[in-house]
Amino acid sequence: MDPMSLMLFGLLAVMLVFMFVNTRKRQRQMKAEQEEKATKTVPGAKVLLQGGLYGTVVEYDPQDLDKPARIELAPGAVVEVHSQAILRIVEPTVPAEDAVVDASDEVSVDEMPDPNRIETPEETRARLERNGDAN
C-alpha cells in the first residue's frame, strides 16, 4: 500500500470516530432535554405546541408517551394531542411547597392589576414613558 492510500484510510477512520462520538453526544443531550421537559410538563403549565398554538396542560402522562396529552387552548376548549407534540414549556408552574413568599412582596388585592384587562394606548404610552424615565 502506498502512503497516500494509508493516509486516506486514516482520515476516513478519524472521521468515522468523530461522527460516532458526535452522534452519541447529541443523543444524550436530546434524552436529557426530553427528561427535563417531562418533569416540567405538569397540569397548569403553559406550553407551546408543534403547530404554534399555546395552551395549558390539563393532563399529561410522562411514563406513557403514547397516551395523548390534554391541552386547554381557550377556556373550555380542551384538545387531545400527541404527547410529543409539546414543543416546550413556556411558563413552568412552581409547586406550592417550593414557592417562597416574602412579606415585603405582598400586594393588596386592590393594588393587583386585572390580568384580563386590556391596556388602552394612552395607558401604554404613559407606562412606557414612566419606565423610560426610570432608566
Buried (B, 14 or more C-beta within 10 A) or exposed (E): EEEEEEEEEEEEEEEEEEEEEEEEEEEEEEEEEEEEBBEBBBEEBBBBBEEEBEBBBBBBEBEEBEBBBBBBBEEEEBBEBEBEBBBEBEEBBEEEEEEEEEEEEEEEEEEEEEEEEEEEEEEEEEEEEEEEEEE
